[in-house]
Amino acid sequence: MDTLRLICRAQADYARCIDDGPLEHWPDFFVEDASYKVTTADDLKHDVEAGVVWADSRRGLHERAAALVDARLGEQQGYRHIIGLPTIVSETQTETATETPFVVVRILRGGPTEVFASGRYLDRYRIMGQLAKLAERVVVCDAPAINGELALPL
């Protein structure tokens, strides 16, 4: 299977895992030494290193996922990731860098659906057999300020 197809499948499975569960499997989309960061377009443009959310290993992502599972019990809202097609930015023998647009909507039970976040993923994937796994995901949110309720993975 070609690299782009593996990445598209990984993107779709990633979104489905976050939106429909089980959320505790979300870290499995990353390699052991992966990094995950959520930032804004303004901060990225001005080379601000710190992210609003940051993890430097799959273990850290497992801890975050476990905390989110505990916090989401009885939650009265849901989320839906809408992901565009990835563009391959660069490729080496070991990694493929991509950029992918996204929108996440929040569905309030008994209420409206609203845009929760929009932006782009700046990713580095490693192809491992028939799987594409994230070595790095930088989530770049379009808005200059990130929603204070940001808890779920984007």
ZIRA-V373301 format. One record per residue. N is the residue number from 0. PSI is psi in degrees with one decimal (* if undefined). OMEGA is omega as a letter, one per 40 degrees, with the letter a starting at -180 (999 if undefined). D_FIRST is the distance of its C-alpha to the first C-alpha in Angstrom with 1 decimal. Layout:
BEGIN
N&PSI&OMEGA&D_FIRST / N&PSI&OMEGA&D_FIRST
END
This chain:
BEGIN
0&138.3&a&0.0 / 1&160.4&a&3.8 / 2&-47.8&a&6.7 / 3&-39.7&i&8.6 / 4&-41.4&i&6.7 / 5&-40.3&i&6.7 / 6&-42.5&i&10.2 / 7&-42.6&i&11.3 / 8&-41.5&i&10.7 / 9&-41.5&i&12.6 / 10&-46.8&a&15.2 / 11&-44.6&i&15.8 / 12&-37.5&i&16.2 / 13&-50.4&a&18.4 / 14&-43.7&a&20.6 / 15&-38.1&i&21.1 / 16&-44.1&a&22.0 / 17&-44.1&a&24.6 / 18&-40.7&a&26.0 / 19&-9.3&i&26.1 / 20&175.2&e&25.9 / 21&128.2&a&26.2 / 22&-28.5&a&26.7 / 23&-11.8&i&27.2 / 24&-6.2&a&23.4 / 25&-45.3&a&22.8 / 26&-19.3&a&23.1 / 27&-10.7&i&20.3 / 28&-2.9&a&17.9 / 29&152.6&i&19.4 / 30&166.7&a&19.7 / 31&-44.5&a&23.3 / 32&28.4&a&24.7 / 33&160.2&i&23.3 / 34&149.3&a&25.6 / 35&128.6&a&26.1 / 36&139.3&i&28.6 / 37&126.7&a&30.0 / 38&-175.6&i&32.2 / 39&161.3&i&33.6 / 40&-39.2&i&33.1 / 41&-45.5&i&36.7 / 42&-39.2&i&36.3 / 43&-43.8&i&33.1 / 44&-36.0&a&35.1 / 45&15.1&i&38.0 / 46&35.7&i&36.0 / 47&119.1&a&37.2 / 48&-42.4&a&35.4 / 49&141.5&i&36.2 / 50&162.1&i&34.1 / 51&-38.3&i&35.4 / 52&137.6&a&32.9 / 53&136.2&i&31.6 / 54&145.4&a&30.0 / 55&17.7&i&29.1 / 56&160.9&i&27.3 / 57&-32.1&i&25.4 / 58&-43.2&i&28.8 / 59&-35.5&i&30.4 / 60&-36.6&i&27.9 / 61&-41.9&i&28.6 / 62&-42.4&i&32.3 / 63&-44.4&a&31.8 / 64&-42.6&i&29.9 / 65&-41.9&i&32.6 / 66&-39.0&i&35.3 / 67&-38.1&i&33.7 / 68&-44.5&i&33.4 / 69&-40.7&a&37.1 / 70&-25.1&a&38.0 / 71&-4.3&a&36.2 / 72&125.7&i&38.1 / 73&12.8&a&40.0 / 74&139.5&a&38.5 / 75&26.4&i&39.5 / 76&159.6&i&36.6 / 77&173.0&a&32.9 / 78&152.1&i&30.2 / 79&120.8&i&27.3 / 80&131.4&i&24.6 / 81&113.5&a&23.6 / 82&131.7&i&20.8 / 83&-177.2&i&20.0 / 84&137.8&i&17.0 / 85&146.4&i&16.1 / 86&127.8&i&17.1 / 87&120.9&a&15.7 / 88&-40.4&i&19.1 / 89&158.7&i&18.3 / 90&140.4&i&15.9 / 91&-174.7&i&17.0 / 92&-23.4&a&15.6 / 93&-22.0&a&15.8 / 94&154.0&i&15.6 / 95&125.8&i&14.6 / 96&134.2&a&17.4 / 97&161.9&i&17.3 / 98&131.1&a&20.0 / 99&127.1&i&19.9 / 100&152.3&i&23.0 / 101&158.1&i&24.1 / 102&137.7&i&27.2 / 103&126.2&i&28.4 / 104&149.7&i&31.2 / 105&131.3&a&33.6 / 106&111.0&i&34.9 / 107&123.7&a&38.5 / 108&120.3&a&39.6 / 109&11.7&a&42.5 / 110&-161.9&a&42.0 / 111&167.7&i&40.0 / 112&133.4&a&36.4 / 113&154.2&i&36.3 / 114&124.5&a&34.0 / 115&-42.8&i&33.7 / 116&150.6&i&31.6 / 117&156.4&a&29.6 / 118&-144.3&a&28.0 / 119&150.7&i&24.8 / 120&129.9&i&22.4 / 121&107.0&a&22.3 / 122&153.2&i&19.4 / 123&121.1&i&18.1 / 124&145.9&i&14.8 / 125&131.1&i&14.0 / 126&123.5&a&10.5 / 127&92.5&a&11.6 / 128&-119.2&i&9.4 / 129&21.0&i&7.0 / 130&143.8&i&9.5 / 131&122.3&a&10.7 / 132&145.5&a&14.5 / 133&124.4&i&17.3 / 134&-28.9&i&19.6 / 135&136.3&i&21.7 / 136&119.3&i&22.4 / 137&114.2&i&25.4 / 138&115.1&a&26.3 / 139&106.5&a&28.6 / 140&139.5&a&30.9 / 141&-40.4&a&32.6 / 142&146.1&i&36.0 / 143&-19.3&i&38.4 / 144&142.0&a&39.1 / 145&138.6&i&36.7 / 146&126.2&a&37.7 / 147&-15.9&i&40.0 / 148&8.4&a&38.5 / 149&112.4&i&35.0 / 150&-44.2&a&34.0 / 151&155.1&i&30.7 / 152&146.9&i&27.5 / 153&*&999&26.3
END
